[in-house]
Amino acid sequence: MTLLIAQLCQAADAKGLADSIPQSSKLLALAATKFPNLTHAERAMVWFSDIENIARGNAAFAGPSTNPDDPSNDPKGAEHWDHPR
């Protein structure tokens, strides 16, 4: 699963829109009732799959950069990522 998320992050479209994750949506609110401490990466994945997200790119960004060519998004470095990612 971690590898899949890492691959999605690496293959992400340059639009990415990670900075536009809303504070809440219907799906994020529902997820927060069951999982109240979602990380940025988890919120990104939920928002990416949300039907309200009509401007989604090809994948969610779970890291600090929305640039798919940024070395921090390369899954070969995943062993150095922190737990929330």
C-alpha positions in Angstrom: 0.0 0.0 0.0 2.8 2.4 0.9 4.5 1.7 -2.4 1.2 2.4 -4.3 0.8 5.7 -2.5 4.5 6.6 -3.3 4.0 5.7 -6.9 0.9 7.8 -7.1 2.7 10.7 -5.6 5.6 10.4 -8.1 3.3 10.0 -11.1 1.2 13.0 -10.1 0.2 15.6 -12.6 2.0 19.0 -12.3 -1.4 20.6 -11.3 -1.3 18.4 -8.1 -3.5 20.9 -6.2 -2.2 19.6 -2.8 -2.3 23.2 -1.5 -6.0 23.3 -2.3 -7.1 20.5 0.0 -10.1 22.1 1.7 -10.5 22.2 5.5 -13.5 20.0 5.0 -15.8 18.4 2.5 -18.5 15.8 3.0 -16.1 12.9 2.5 -13.3 14.5 4.6 -15.9 15.2 7.4 -17.1 11.6 7.2 -13.5 10.2 7.4 -12.7 12.5 10.3 -15.6 11.1 12.4 -13.9 7.7 12.2 -10.3 8.9 12.0 -10.0 12.2 13.8 -6.2 12.6 13.4 -5.7 12.3 9.6 -2.3 13.3 8.4 -1.7 15.6 5.4 -1.0 12.5 3.3 -4.2 10.8 4.4 -6.2 14.0 3.8 -4.7 14.3 0.3 -5.7 10.8 -0.6 -9.3 11.3 0.8 -9.6 14.6 -1.0 -8.2 13.1 -4.2 -10.9 10.4 -4.2 -13.7 12.9 -3.2 -16.4 13.3 -5.9 -16.4 17.1 -5.0 -12.8 17.4 -6.2 -13.6 18.1 -9.9 -10.1 19.6 -10.5 -8.1 16.6 -9.4 -4.9 15.8 -11.2 -3.7 12.3 -12.0 -2.7 11.5 -8.4 -2.6 12.9 -4.9 0.5 14.6 -3.5 1.4 13.3 0.0 4.7 15.1 0.4 5.9 18.6 0.8 6.1 19.3 -2.9 3.4 19.3 -5.6 6.1 19.0 -8.3 6.1 15.4 -9.6 9.8 15.9 -10.7 10.9 17.0 -7.2 13.3 14.4 -5.8 11.3 14.4 -2.5 8.5 12.7 -4.5 10.7 9.8 -5.7 9.5 6.6 -4.1 13.1 5.2 -4.1 13.6 7.5 -1.1 10.5 6.4 0.8 12.5 4.8 3.6 13.5 8.3 4.6 10.0 9.7 4.7 8.5 10.5 8.0 5.6 8.6 9.5 2.8 11.1 8.6 3.7 10.8 5.0 
